[in-house]
Amino acid sequence: MPLVTIDVIKDVFTPAQKQQLIERVTEAMITVEGEALRGVTWVRVQEFEQGDWVIGGKSLSARDVHALAAA
């Protein structure tokens, strides 16, 4: 049973965007594994608190991610 976990920083994505991620990743998995496994393909979004996600020693916030996306 496939399980895909998408890790994100809390408050970066709206509920609608998270739902879109889930739907699109599910469809990508089904394209690879076949329609028969749709019912047992799990996709979940796990949110980490701002400040709990660190890259290169720098803590990231939702504001940081939004600034990166806007650049």
C-alpha positions in Angstrom: 0.0 0.0 0.0 1.7 3.2 -1.1 1.9 6.0 1.4 3.2 9.4 0.3 3.9 12.1 2.9 4.3 15.7 1.9 6.1 17.7 4.5 5.4 21.5 4.6 5.8 24.4 6.9 2.6 25.4 8.6 0.7 28.3 7.1 2.5 28.1 3.7 -0.3 26.4 1.9 -4.0 27.1 2.1 -6.4 24.2 2.7 -7.4 24.4 -1.0 -3.7 24.2 -2.1 -3.1 21.2 0.2 -6.1 19.4 -1.3 -4.8 20.1 -4.7 -1.4 18.7 -3.7 -3.1 15.5 -2.4 -5.2 15.1 -5.6 -2.3 15.6 -8.0 0.1 13.4 -6.1 -2.6 10.7 -6.0 -3.1 10.9 -9.7 0.7 10.7 -10.3 0.9 7.6 -8.2 -2.0 6.0 -10.0 -0.3 6.7 -13.3 2.6 4.7 -12.2 1.1 1.9 -10.1 -2.3 1.5 -11.9 -5.9 2.2 -11.2 -6.4 -1.0 -9.2 -4.4 0.5 -6.3 -6.3 3.8 -6.0 -8.3 2.6 -3.1 -5.2 1.9 -1.1 -3.0 4.8 -2.1 -2.5 7.1 0.8 -1.3 10.7 0.5 -1.0 12.9 3.6 0.2 16.4 4.3 2.3 16.8 7.4 2.7 20.4 8.7 5.7 21.5 10.7 5.6 24.5 13.0 7.4 27.6 11.7 10.9 27.5 13.1 11.0 23.7 13.2 12.2 23.5 9.6 15.9 24.5 9.3 18.1 24.6 6.2 21.8 25.3 6.5 21.3 26.4 10.1 18.6 29.0 9.1 15.1 28.5 10.5 12.4 29.0 7.9 9.0 30.6 8.4 6.0 30.8 6.1 7.0 34.4 5.3 10.4 33.1 4.1 8.8 30.5 1.9 6.4 33.1 0.4 9.3 35.4 -0.3 11.1 32.6 -2.1 8.1 31.8 -4.2 7.6 35.5 -5.1 11.2 35.9 -6.2 
